[in-house]
Amino acid sequence: MILMVKYTMKFNEYMKQLLMVTCFLSTILIACSSDKKVTPEPPEEKPEVKGDVTIYVTTNNRAYDFAKQAVDFNDKANMSPTTITLDPNTRYQTMDGFGAAITGSTCYNLMQMASADRAQFLKETFSETEGMGQSYIRIAIGCSDFSLSEYTLCDEPGIENFGLQEEEKTYIIPVLKEILAINPHIKIIGSPWTCPRWMKVSNLTDRQPYNSWTDGQLNPDYYQDYGLYFVKWIQALAKEGIDIYAVTPQNEPLNRKNSASLFMSWQEQQVFVKESLGKQLKAAGLNTKIYVFDHNYNYDNISDQNDYPIKIYEDEATANVVAGAAYHNYGGNKEELADIHQQRPDKELIFTETSIGTWNDGQNLSTRLMDDMQDVALGTINNWSRAVIVWNLMLDSERGPNRDGGCQTCYGAVDINKSNYKSITRNSHYYIIGHLSAVVKPGATRIGTKGYTATGITYTAFENPDGSYAFVLLNNTGESKKITLSDGTHYFSYDVPAKAVASYRWK
């Protein structure tokens, strides 16, 4: 009996401990099953978008954020009153590409990112197969107002002292190499903000030395040295595996007030290009293109500088070494491009700079996407521009780094959070370039269209080198528009949302 009691007590104690252990384990299991960090749900795979026509859509409220869509060709009779028919027999300019400026500030910000984050962003921006396929970038020859300091590549007197500087070696060249590894076909255009200060004079009459980053003019005594400066820069980058497609002799030659600047009238630029730059490039065996001017539609309201490129072309020896002219939009109207084209249809036109900032509500996509698509992207192309390049690809959330005397109120095409160099805000300039580069490939030809037009609807059409068609449309109205496109063989329809950009590509 005593043994039975002892056995019963031990059994009860054993059962009590077993119950406690069971409850403890159950608690752990319940906690684990409710903790998503411990047992995460597998990510939901997005279905691949397939169809005869690939479409990218962005709305000004980001409901569609460069969203990839697709539709199939329609085999029924087309009776749509909103049909736009492509006319490949009407052909305009050949397209060179679309992109942004890779400034010192942009490169600095990119290099602060984690390498994996930077690689992902650059792939999304430049990859021809996995991203937007941006295809044309602009860099400074020396410093710009978005550099870490003021410098040229030959700050010590004497062209023999030429050399790449720390900003190029630490930030710009590494970023360019990463971009070229993603898209080796990208075009690069270079522009100086100033010549070395020892080449400057206060005016061309008494030619007094002018030791200032801002303003001044190029001393004609140094025209040959300065032409060689361009050659040495092109060759130095070539040694790094970076080919320069084109240059302009001077960024904003009529702007005396930038943090780094140089005044260069059309008369000066004509002589410099004819007597030095063109000859120096040829002697070095370089086929780098030269685009003159690189400034505003309105020539900064300096009457004797009107039609700046046309004045340069009047000298045939100069015209023979110049590919065309580059323009910015900080003054005047885009129709100036069409006027210049009409005067010299044999010369190319490219658009190389525009900015968004606090002055034009630059981070407000609801207005900027519409305006920038209308005036910058489609507006320049429909007025004969072969390329569209916006200003800084990336600035930080404090609009920098920037220089005193330069633009301190500019936003980038994207802005990265300075506190973590991870969170990115995509602004209108990123979208307008992406909507072009994603479907319009270098070497494409702008072609004609017939049919539907309406207030608030702007578009242009292209035939790509591979025979595919591209079409970019802005719906700047308050309602969705069912647009039908026809290439004469196939047709299809898509409801373009209100206040949206849609880019199409099909074979």
C-alpha positions in Angstrom: 0.0 0.0 0.0 2.8 2.4 0.9 4.6 1.5 -2.3 1.4 2.2 -4.3 1.1 5.6 -2.7 4.7 6.5 -3.5 4.3 5.3 -7.1 1.2 7.4 -7.5 2.9 10.5 -6.1 5.9 10.1 -8.4 3.6 9.5 -11.4 1.5 12.6 -10.6 4.8 14.7 -10.3 6.0 13.3 -13.6 2.7 14.2 -15.3 2.8 17.7 -13.9 6.4 18.3 -15.3 5.4 16.8 -18.6 2.4 19.1 -18.8 4.6 22.1 -18.0 7.2 21.1 -20.7 4.3 20.6 -23.2 2.9 24.0 -22.4 6.3 25.7 -22.8 6.9 24.1 -26.1 3.5 25.0 -27.3 4.1 28.6 -26.4 7.3 28.7 -28.4 5.7 27.1 -31.4 2.8 29.6 -31.3 5.2 32.5 -30.9 7.3 31.3 -33.8 4.4 30.7 -36.1 3.2 34.3 -35.5 6.6 35.9 -36.1 6.9 36.6 -39.8 10.6 37.4 -39.5 11.3 33.9 -38.3 9.1 32.1 -40.8 8.5 34.6 -43.7 5.9 33.9 -46.3 7.5 33.2 -49.7 7.3 36.4 -51.9 4.5 36.5 -54.4 5.8 36.1 -57.9 4.5 38.7 -60.4 3.3 37.1 -63.6 5.4 37.9 -66.6 3.8 40.6 -68.8 3.4 39.2 -72.3 1.7 40.4 -75.5 2.3 41.6 -79.0 2.9 45.2 -77.7 4.9 46.2 -74.7 3.7 49.4 -72.9 5.2 51.4 -70.1 2.8 53.7 -68.2 3.3 56.4 -65.6 0.6 58.6 -64.1 1.2 61.9 -62.4 -0.1 60.4 -59.1 2.2 57.4 -59.3 -0.8 55.0 -59.5 1.1 53.7 -62.5 4.8 54.0 -61.8 6.6 53.0 -65.0 4.3 50.0 -64.9 4.9 47.4 -67.6 1.7 46.5 -69.5 1.0 44.5 -72.7 -1.8 44.1 -75.3 -2.2 41.9 -78.3 -3.0 42.9 -81.9 -6.7 43.1 -82.8 -7.9 41.0 -85.8 -11.3 42.6 -86.1 -12.2 45.5 -88.3 -10.9 48.8 -86.9 -13.7 51.5 -86.6 -12.1 53.5 -83.8 -12.3 57.3 -84.3 -9.2 57.7 -82.1 -6.9 55.8 -84.4 -3.4 57.1 -85.0 -1.7 55.6 -88.0 2.1 55.5 -88.4 3.6 56.7 -91.6 7.1 55.2 -92.0 7.5 56.8 -95.5 7.7 60.2 -93.8 11.0 60.3 -92.1 12.7 62.9 -89.9 15.8 62.9 -87.8 17.8 59.9 -86.6 17.9 59.5 -82.8 21.1 59.3 -80.8 19.8 58.6 -77.4 18.4 59.9 -74.0 20.0 60.3 -70.6 21.2 62.6 -67.8 24.4 64.3 -66.6 26.8 62.2 -64.5 28.2 65.1 -62.6 30.8 64.9 -59.8 27.9 65.3 -57.3 26.0 62.5 -58.9 29.0 60.2 -58.7 29.7 61.2 -55.1 26.2 60.3 -54.1 26.3 57.0 -56.0 29.5 56.0 -54.3 28.0 56.6 -50.9 25.4 53.8 -51.6 25.9 50.2 -50.7 27.5 48.6 -53.8 24.5 46.2 -54.2 22.1 49.1 -54.1 24.1 51.1 -56.5 24.4 48.2 -58.9 20.7 47.7 -58.8 19.9 51.4 -59.4 22.4 51.6 -62.3 20.9 48.5 -63.9 17.4 49.8 -63.6 18.6 53.0 -65.3 21.0 51.9 -68.0 20.4 48.2 -68.8 19.0 47.6 -72.3 17.4 44.3 -71.2 16.5 44.8 -67.5 16.0 48.5 -67.2 15.1 51.8 -68.9 18.1 51.5 -71.2 19.2 55.2 -70.9 21.7 55.6 -73.7 23.4 59.1 -73.6 25.2 60.8 -70.7 26.9 64.2 -70.3 30.0 64.8 -68.2 32.0 67.9 -67.3 35.6 68.4 -68.6 36.9 69.5 -65.2 34.6 70.9 -62.6 31.0 72.1 -62.9 28.7 73.8 -60.4 27.9 70.2 -59.2 31.4 69.2 -58.3 33.1 68.7 -54.9 35.5 71.6 -55.6 36.6 74.0 -58.4 39.3 72.6 -60.6 40.5 72.0 -64.1 42.7 69.3 -65.5 45.7 71.7 -65.8 45.6 74.1 -62.9 49.4 74.6 -63.0 50.5 76.9 -66.0 51.7 74.9 -68.9 49.8 72.2 -70.9 52.5 69.7 -69.9 50.9 69.8 -66.4 47.7 68.2 -67.7 46.4 65.3 -65.6 43.1 63.7 -64.4 42.2 64.9 -60.9 41.1 63.2 -57.7 37.4 63.7 -58.4 37.7 61.9 -61.7 39.8 59.1 -60.2 37.8 58.5 -57.0 34.2 59.1 -58.2 33.6 59.8 -61.9 35.7 57.2 -63.6 34.6 54.3 -61.3 30.9 55.2 -61.9 31.4 55.5 -65.6 33.0 52.1 -65.7 30.1 50.6 -63.8 27.7 52.1 -66.2 29.6 51.0 -69.3 29.7 47.4 -67.9 25.9 47.5 -67.9 25.5 49.3 -71.2 28.7 49.4 -73.3 27.0 51.2 -76.2 26.2 54.3 -74.2 27.2 57.7 -75.7 29.2 60.2 -73.7 29.4 64.0 -74.4 31.8 66.2 -72.5 31.6 70.0 -71.8 34.0 72.3 -70.0 32.6 74.9 -67.6 35.9 76.9 -67.7 39.3 76.7 -69.2 42.3 76.7 -66.8 42.5 80.1 -65.1 46.0 80.8 -66.5 44.5 80.8 -70.0 42.0 83.5 -69.1 42.0 87.2 -69.8 39.6 89.9 -68.6 38.9 91.0 -72.2 40.3 90.5 -75.7 41.5 94.1 -76.1 44.2 94.5 -73.4 44.3 90.8 -72.5 45.0 91.3 -68.8 45.3 88.0 -66.9 42.0 87.0 -65.2 42.6 84.6 -62.3 39.0 83.7 -61.5 36.8 80.6 -61.8 33.9 82.8 -62.8 33.7 84.8 -66.1 36.7 85.9 -68.2 37.6 85.0 -71.8 40.0 82.5 -73.4 43.2 84.2 -74.3 43.7 83.6 -78.1 47.4 83.0 -77.4 46.3 79.8 -75.8 43.9 78.5 -78.4 46.3 75.7 -79.5 47.0 74.7 -75.9 43.3 74.6 -75.1 42.6 72.5 -78.2 45.3 70.1 -77.0 43.7 70.1 -73.6 40.5 68.5 -75.1 42.6 65.9 -77.0 44.6 65.0 -73.8 41.3 64.6 -71.9 39.8 62.3 -74.5 42.9 60.2 -74.7 43.2 60.0 -70.8 39.6 58.6 -70.6 40.2 56.3 -73.5 43.1 54.7 -71.5 40.5 54.0 -68.8 38.2 52.3 -71.4 35.9 55.3 -71.7 35.2 56.5 -75.2 34.0 60.1 -75.7 31.4 60.4 -78.5 31.2 64.2 -78.6 32.3 67.5 -77.0 31.0 71.1 -76.9 33.7 73.8 -76.7 32.0 75.5 -73.8 29.0 75.0 -71.5 26.7 78.0 -71.6 29.2 80.3 -73.3 27.0 83.4 -72.8 26.7 82.9 -69.0 29.3 84.9 -67.1 27.9 84.2 -63.6 28.1 80.4 -62.9 30.5 79.2 -60.2 32.8 78.1 -63.0 32.3 79.8 -66.3 33.9 81.4 -69.4 32.4 83.8 -71.8 32.8 82.8 -75.4 31.0 84.7 -78.2 30.2 83.0 -81.5 33.0 85.0 -83.0 35.5 83.5 -80.5 34.1 80.0 -80.7 34.2 80.0 -84.5 37.9 80.8 -84.6 38.8 78.4 -81.7 37.0 75.5 -83.4 38.4 76.3 -86.9 42.0 77.1 -85.9 42.5 74.7 -83.0 39.9 72.2 -81.7 38.9 70.8 -85.1 42.5 70.5 -86.3 43.8 69.1 -83.0 41.1 66.3 -83.0 42.0 65.4 -86.6 45.7 65.4 -86.0 45.2 63.0 -83.0 43.1 60.7 -85.2 40.0 61.3 -83.1 36.5 61.3 -84.7 34.9 62.9 -81.7 31.9 65.1 -82.8 31.9 68.8 -82.0 28.6 70.5 -81.1 28.7 74.3 -80.8 26.8 76.7 -78.6 25.4 74.5 -75.7 23.2 77.3 -74.3 19.7 78.8 -74.2 17.1 79.1 -77.0 17.0 82.9 -76.5 20.8 83.4 -76.6 20.5 85.1 -73.2 18.9 88.1 -75.0 22.3 89.3 -76.3 21.2 90.6 -79.7 24.5 90.2 -81.6 24.6 86.5 -80.4 21.3 85.6 -81.9 21.5 82.5 -84.2 24.8 81.7 -82.6 25.3 78.3 -84.4 24.2 79.8 -87.8 26.8 82.5 -87.5 29.5 79.8 -86.9 28.3 77.8 -89.9 28.7 80.8 -92.2 32.4 80.0 -92.3 32.5 76.8 -94.3 35.8 75.6 -93.0 34.3 75.7 -89.5 31.1 74.2 -90.6 32.9 71.3 -92.1 34.3 70.2 -88.7 31.1 70.8 -86.7 28.4 68.2 -86.4 25.7 70.6 -85.1 24.5 72.6 -82.1 23.4 71.9 -78.6 20.7 73.7 -76.6 19.4 74.3 -73.1 15.9 75.6 -72.1 16.6 78.2 -69.4 15.4 81.0 -71.7 13.3 81.2 -74.9 11.2 78.6 -76.7 11.8 75.1 -78.1 10.6 76.3 -81.5 14.0 77.9 -81.9 15.2 74.3 -82.7 12.9 74.1 -85.7 14.1 77.6 -86.8 17.8 76.6 -86.7 17.0 73.3 -88.5 15.2 75.2 -91.2 18.2 77.4 -91.8 20.7 74.6 -91.8 18.9 71.2 -92.2 22.3 69.6 -92.8 23.4 70.2 -89.2 22.3 68.1 -86.2 20.6 69.4 -83.1 20.7 67.9 -79.6 19.2 69.0 -76.3 21.8 68.8 -73.5 20.4 70.4 -70.3 17.3 71.3 -68.3 16.7 71.5 -64.6 14.0 71.1 -62.0 14.2 72.8 -58.7 12.4 74.7 -56.0 11.5 77.5 -58.5 9.3 75.2 -60.6 8.0 72.9 -57.9 10.4 70.3 -59.1 9.4 67.4 -56.9 5.7 67.8 -57.6 5.2 65.0 -60.1 1.5 66.0 -60.7 2.6 69.0 -62.7 6.2 68.4 -63.6 5.6 65.1 -65.4 3.0 66.7 -67.7 5.1 69.9 -68.4 8.4 68.2 -68.8 7.1 65.6 -71.1 5.4 68.2 -73.2 8.2 70.8 -73.5 11.4 68.8 -72.9 10.9 65.2 -74.1 8.4 65.3 -76.9 8.8 69.1 -77.5 12.5 68.9 -78.4 12.1 65.8 -80.5 9.2 67.1 -82.5 11.4 70.1 -83.2 14.3 68.0 -84.7 16.4 67.2 -81.7 18.3 63.9 -81.9 19.0 63.6 -78.2 17.4 64.6 -74.9 19.7 64.9 -71.8 18.6 66.3 -68.5 20.8 67.7 -65.7 22.0 65.7 -62.6 21.0 62.1 -62.6 21.2 62.0 -58.8 21.4 64.6 -56.0 20.9 64.1 -52.3 18.0 65.2 -50.2 19.7 68.5 -49.5 20.1 69.2 -53.2 23.8 68.6 -53.2 26.7 68.5 -53.1 26.8 71.8 -54.9 29.0 74.8 -55.3 28.6 78.4 -54.1 27.6 80.5 -57.0 26.0 77.6 -58.8 22.5 76.1 -58.5 21.7 75.4 -54.9 18.0 75.0 -55.5 18.1 72.1 -58.1 16.7 68.7 -57.7 18.1 65.6 -59.5 16.3 63.3 -61.9 16.3 61.3 -58.7 17.1 62.4 -55.1 18.6 60.1 -52.6 18.1 60.4 -48.8 21.3 61.7 -47.3 20.6 60.0 -44.0 20.9 56.5 -45.4 21.9 56.8 -49.1 19.3 54.2 -49.8 15.8 55.7 -50.1 15.4 57.2 -53.6 12.7 59.7 -54.8 12.2 59.5 -58.6 11.3 62.9 -60.1 9.8 63.8 -63.5 13.2 63.9 -65.3 13.8 60.3 -64.5 10.5 59.3 -65.9 10.5 61.4 -69.1 14.0 60.0 -70.1 12.9 56.5 -69.2 9.8 56.7 -71.3 11.9 57.6 -74.3 14.9 55.3 -73.8 12.8 52.2 -72.9 11.2 52.0 -76.4 13.2 54.4 -78.7 16.7 52.9 -79.4 19.8 54.7 -80.7 19.6 54.8 -84.5 15.8 55.0 -84.5 14.2 57.3 -87.1 11.4 59.6 -86.1 8.5 59.0 -88.6 5.2 60.6 -89.5 1.8 60.0 -88.2 -1.8 60.5 -89.4 -5.2 60.6 -87.8 -6.4 61.4 -84.4 -5.4 64.6 -82.7 -6.8 66.4 -79.7 -6.0 69.1 -77.2 -3.9 67.7 -74.4 -2.7 64.7 -76.5 0.9 64.9 -77.7 2.9 62.1 -79.3 5.6 61.1 -81.7 6.5 57.8 -83.5 9.7 56.0 -84.4 11.1 53.1 -86.4 13.9 51.3 -84.5 17.0 49.9 -86.3 15.6 46.3 -85.7 12.4 47.2 -87.6 10.2 47.5 -84.5 8.0 50.6 -84.0 8.0 52.9 -81.0 5.4 55.4 -79.9 5.4 57.8 -77.0 2.2 59.6 -76.0 1.3 62.1 -73.3 -2.4 62.3 -72.2 -2.5 65.6 -70.4 -6.3 65.5 -70.0 -8.6 64.8 -67.1 -10.0 61.5 -68.5 -8.8 58.2 -69.8 -8.3 58.0 -73.6 -8.7 54.8 -75.6 -6.1 55.3 -78.2 -5.8 53.0 -81.2 -2.5 52.6 -83.0 -2.0 51.2 -86.5 1.1 50.5 -88.4 -0.8 49.6 -91.6 -0.5 45.9 -91.0 -1.5 45.5 -87.3 -3.6 47.6 -84.9 -4.3 47.6 -81.2 -6.0 49.7 -78.6 -5.1 50.7 -75.0 -6.8 52.9 -72.5 -4.3 55.5 -71.5 -5.1 56.8 -68.0 -5.7 60.5 -67.4 -2.6 62.6 -66.8 -0.3 59.8 -68.0 2.6 59.0 -70.2 2.5 55.8 -72.3 5.4 54.3 -74.3 4.8 51.5 -76.7 7.1 49.1 -78.7 6.1 46.3 -81.1 7.3 44.5 -84.2 
